[in-house]
Every structure is written in structure tokens, then in C-alpha cells.
Amino acid sequence: MKDHYQVLQVDRRAEREVIEKAYRALSLKYHPDVVGPARQEVATRRMQRINAAYAVLKDPAARRRYDETLGSHPG
């Protein structure tokens, strides 16, 4: 399974603004309301992963805890 950074397509050292910009771009591209009916189920699952990744990475404390689980200490 991809980690949160891979889901949002950002580097582990990415600033919060970069993470937010990536989240917005991916939301516009993959939101179930903008894809055709044949792709809605896949888009819904993808958006769930995107939302989960963003929820962790946008919060500094949650991001620190997550980075610790990866054995990564960015910065």
C-alpha cells in the first residue's frame, strides 16, 4: 500500500503549502463528482485515500507521528 506522501505525490520534506496544493489538484482530478459514472467507484476509493493522507499530513502533530512510524525524520 502506498504511503501518504505517495498518495499525494509529494516529497516527505514538502511544506504544508505544497501538500495543500497537491491535495487540491488531486481532488479536482479524481473527485467522484467530476469523473464519469463508469469510474465513480474507483474515484471514490481513491478520494478516500487522498482524504486520509491529507488529514494526516496537514496536521503537524499527526504528521510527526506518522513520520515516526515510517522511520523518517524529514527536515
Contact map, one row per residue, 1 for C-alpha under 8 A:
111000000000000000000000000000000000000000000000000000000000000000000000000
111111100000000000000000000000000000000000000000000000000000000000000000000
111111100000000000000000000000000000000000000000000010000000000000000000000
011111110000000000000000000000000000000000000000010111011000000000000000000
011111111111000000000000000000000000000000000000000010000000000000000000000
011111111110000000000000000000000000000000000000000000000000000000000000000
011111111000000000000000000000000000000000000000110010000000000000000000000
000111111100000000100110010000000000000000000000010011000000000000000000000
000011111110000000000100000000000000000000000000000000000000000000000000000
000011011111010001100100000000000000000000000000000000000000000000000000000
000011001111110000000000000000000000000000000000000000000000000000000000000
000010000111110000000000000000000000000000000000000000000000000000000000010
000000000011111000000000000000000000000000000000000000000000000000000000011
000000000111111101100000000000000000000000000000000000000000000000000000000
000000000000111111100000000000000000000000000000000000000000000000000000000
000000000000011111110000000000000000000000000000000000001100000000000000000
000000000000001111111000000000000000000000000000000000000000000000000000000
000000000100011111111100000000000000000000000000000000000000000000000000000
000000010100011111111110000000000000000000000000000001001100000000000000000
000000000000000111111111000000000000000000000000000001000100000000000000000
000000000000000011111111100000000000000000000000000000000000000000000000000
000000011100000001111111110000000000000000000000000000000000000000000000000
000000010000000000111111111000000000000000000000010001000000000000000000000
000000000000000000011111111100000000000000000000000000000000000000000000000
000000000000000000001111111110000000000000000000000000000000000000000000000
000000010000000000000111111111100000000000000000010000000000000000000000000
000000000000000000000011111111100000000000000010010000000000000000000000000
000000000000000000000001111111100100000000000000000000000000000000000000000
000000000000000000000000111111100100000000000000000000000000000000000000000
000000000000000000000000011111110110000000100110000000000000000000000000000
000000000000000000000000011111111110000000110010000000000000000000000000000
000000000000000000000000000001111111001110110010000000000000000000000000000
000000000000000000000000000000111111000100000000000000000000000000000000000
000000000000000000000000000111111111000000000000000000000000000000000000000
000000000000000000000000000001111111101100100000000000000000000000000000000
000000000000000000000000000000011111111100000000000000000000000000000000000
000000000000000000000000000000000011111100000000000000000000000000000000000
000000000000000000000000000000000001111110000000000000000000000000000000000
000000000000000000000000000000010011111111100000000000000000000000000000000
000000000000000000000000000000011011111111110000000000000000000000000000000
000000000000000000000000000000010000011111111000000000000000000000000000000
000000000000000000000000000000000000001111111100000000000000000000000000000
000000000000000000000000000001110010001111111110000000000000000000000000000
000000000000000000000000000000110000000111111111000000000000000000000000000
000000000000000000000000000000000000000011111111100000000000000000000000000
000000000000000000000000000001000000000001111111110000000000000000000000000
000000000000000000000000001001110000000000111111111000000000000000000000000
000000000000000000000000000000000000000000011111111100000000000000000000000
000000100000000000000000000000000000000000001111111110000000000000000000000
000100110000000000000010011000000000000000000111111111000000000000000000000
000000000000000000000000000000000000000000000011111111100000000000000000000
000100000000000000000000000000000000000000000001111111110000000000000000000
001110110000000000000000000000000000000000000000111111111000000000000000000
000100010000000000110010000000000000000000000000011111111100000000000000000
000000000000000000000000000000000000000000000000001111111110000000000000000
000100000000000000000000000000000000000000000000000111111110011001000000000
000100000000000100100000000000000000000000000000000011111111011000000000000
000000000000000100110000000000000000000000000000000001111111001000000000000
000000000000000000000000000000000000000000000000000000111111111000000000000
000000000000000000000000000000000000000000000000000000001111111100000000000
000000000000000000000000000000000000000000000000000000000011111110000000000
000000000000000000000000000000000000000000000000000000011011111111000000000
000000000000000000000000000000000000000000000000000000011111111111100000000
000000000000000000000000000000000000000000000000000000000001111111110000100
000000000000000000000000000000000000000000000000000000000000111111111000000
000000000000000000000000000000000000000000000000000000010000011111111100000
000000000000000000000000000000000000000000000000000000000000001111111111110
000000000000000000000000000000000000000000000000000000000000000111111111100
000000000000000000000000000000000000000000000000000000000000000011111111000
000000000000000000000000000000000000000000000000000000000000000001111111000
000000000000000000000000000000000000000000000000000000000000000000111111100
000000000000000000000000000000000000000000000000000000000000000000111111110
000000000000000000000000000000000000000000000000000000000000000100110011111
000000000001100000000000000000000000000000000000000000000000000000100001111
000000000000100000000000000000000000000000000000000000000000000000000000111
